[in-house]
Amino acid sequence: LSVPKLRFELEPLFREQTWATVRLNLDRLQQLGVRGVKVAVKYPVLMPAFPRSADYLEFYRRVGQELRRRKLKFLVQMTDGFREPAFSALPVEPYYAGLTWERYRREKRQMAETIIREIRPDYLTVQNEPGTQAHNTGLPMTVQNVTDLLESVTRGLDKRGVLVGAGAGTWEDLTYAQNLARIGALDYLDMH
């Protein structure tokens, strides 16, 4: 008895039919009167060491071009990929193995710079939902750690007109929002 092998595609974003679906959805959102779109760009997909990072960058560039062509506001939420395959097909587990605060801080800054320079959104949320991010990365997202991370990522960042924010879920400790509101380089708080 022969059983056919199933092919599991990790990057469905790169299929041409996906791009047609993206354009159709943007058209329909525009027709509905939607004025802006939030797109999640998962850490570490834009890091050069991540598989197909150039393809991810090109995909998000195209999304940005389509949004600007339609005169829709564009918010990029830079968040961390889920480890569990039930939530995401991104192969982040090997990338997160041995992740340190030093590397995370450096790469989050690098991704923020890449997004601003190459994708050019109107808004960039660089961090949100600390509890979820702690689960995803394995790093302790205490109020102080998140505050230090965001000060490091945003200090001297060339925003090129992009509004930069961060936040937490409404279910999380209010101290996150209070500390983030004191970071001068942040333009807004992103609350879920």
C-alpha positions in Angstrom: 0.0 0.0 0.0 1.5 3.3 -1.0 0.6 6.5 0.8 1.2 9.8 -1.0 3.5 12.3 0.7 1.9 15.5 1.8 3.8 18.7 1.0 3.7 21.3 3.7 4.6 24.8 2.5 6.1 27.0 5.2 5.7 30.3 3.3 2.2 30.5 1.8 2.8 34.3 1.5 5.0 33.6 -1.5 2.5 31.9 -3.7 1.1 34.1 -6.5 -2.5 33.3 -5.6 -1.8 34.8 -2.1 -0.8 38.1 -3.7 -4.0 38.2 -5.8 -5.9 37.6 -2.5 -4.1 40.4 -0.8 -4.9 42.9 -3.5 -8.6 41.8 -3.6 -8.9 42.2 0.2 -7.3 45.7 0.0 -9.7 46.7 -2.7 -12.7 45.4 -0.7 -11.5 47.2 2.5 -11.1 50.4 0.6 -14.6 50.0 -0.9 -16.0 49.6 2.7 -14.4 52.9 3.7 -11.6 51.5 5.8 -8.9 54.1 6.1 -6.0 52.1 7.4 -4.6 48.6 7.7 -2.4 46.9 10.4 0.0 44.3 9.2 2.0 42.0 11.6 5.6 41.6 10.6 7.0 38.9 12.8 10.5 39.0 14.4 12.8 37.6 13.0 11.5 37.3 9.4 13.5 40.4 8.2 16.8 39.3 9.8 19.3 38.2 7.1 19.9 34.9 8.8 16.3 34.0 8.7 15.2 31.7 5.8 13.9 33.7 2.8 14.2 37.0 4.6 14.7 38.9 1.3 11.4 37.4 0.1 9.6 38.5 3.2 11.0 42.0 2.8 9.8 42.1 -0.8 6.4 40.9 0.2 6.0 43.6 2.8 7.3 46.3 0.4 4.7 45.3 -2.1 2.0 45.5 0.6 3.2 49.0 1.5 3.1 50.1 -2.2 -0.4 48.8 -2.6 -1.6 50.6 0.6 0.0 53.9 -0.5 -1.5 53.5 -4.0 -5.0 53.2 -2.3 -4.2 56.1 0.1 -4.7 53.8 3.1 -2.8 54.4 6.3 -0.3 51.6 7.1 0.5 50.4 10.6 3.2 47.7 11.0 3.1 45.8 14.2 6.5 44.3 14.8 5.8 41.3 17.0 7.4 38.0 17.7 6.5 34.8 15.9 4.8 32.0 17.7 6.8 28.8 18.4 3.8 26.5 18.3 3.0 25.1 14.8 -0.7 25.3 15.7 -0.5 29.1 15.6 2.2 29.7 12.9 4.2 27.8 10.3 7.2 30.1 10.8 10.3 28.1 11.7 11.2 30.4 14.7 12.0 27.7 17.2 15.6 27.2 16.0 16.1 31.0 15.8 14.9 31.6 19.3 17.0 28.8 20.8 19.6 30.5 22.9 18.1 34.0 22.3 19.7 36.6 24.6 18.5 40.1 25.6 21.6 41.5 23.8 20.8 39.8 20.5 17.1 40.5 20.8 17.6 44.2 21.5 20.1 44.5 18.6 17.9 42.6 16.1 14.7 44.4 17.1 16.5 47.7 16.4 17.8 46.4 13.1 14.3 45.2 12.1 12.8 48.6 13.1 15.4 50.4 10.9 14.7 48.0 8.0 10.9 48.5 8.3 11.2 52.3 8.4 13.7 52.5 5.5 12.4 49.7 3.2 8.7 49.2 4.0 7.9 52.9 5.0 4.7 52.5 7.0 2.9 55.4 8.6 3.1 53.8 12.0 5.4 51.2 13.5 4.5 49.5 16.8 7.9 48.0 17.8 6.6 45.9 20.8 3.3 44.9 22.2 1.7 42.3 24.5 4.7 41.5 26.8 3.2 38.4 28.2 2.7 36.9 24.7 6.2 37.9 23.7 7.7 36.3 26.8 5.9 33.1 25.9 7.1 33.3 22.2 10.7 34.2 22.8 11.4 32.7 26.2 12.8 36.0 27.5 11.4 37.6 30.7 9.3 40.6 29.6 9.2 42.4 32.9 8.2 46.0 33.0 11.8 47.1 33.4 13.1 44.7 30.7 10.5 46.0 28.2 11.2 49.6 29.1 14.9 49.1 28.7 14.3 47.3 25.3 12.2 50.1 24.0 14.6 52.9 25.1 17.4 51.0 23.4 15.4 50.3 20.2 14.1 53.9 19.8 17.1 56.0 21.1 18.4 58.0 18.1 16.2 56.0 15.7 15.9 57.8 12.3 12.1 57.6 12.0 11.9 59.3 8.6 8.4 60.6 9.4 7.1 57.3 10.7 5.3 57.5 14.0 6.7 54.9 16.4 4.8 53.3 19.3 4.7 50.4 21.7 2.2 49.0 24.2 0.7 46.2 26.1 -2.6 44.3 26.4 -5.3 45.9 28.5 -5.1 42.7 30.7 -1.5 43.3 31.5 0.1 45.4 34.3 -0.8 49.1 34.0 2.9 49.9 34.8 3.8 48.9 31.3 1.8 51.7 29.8 2.9 54.1 32.5 6.6 53.5 31.8 6.2 53.5 28.1 4.4 56.9 28.2 7.6 58.3 29.7 9.8 57.2 26.8 10.3 60.4 24.8 11.0 58.7 21.5 7.6 56.9 21.4 4.8 58.8 19.6 1.9 56.7 20.8 0.8 53.8 23.0 -0.6 50.8 21.3 -3.2 49.1 23.5 -4.9 45.8 22.8 
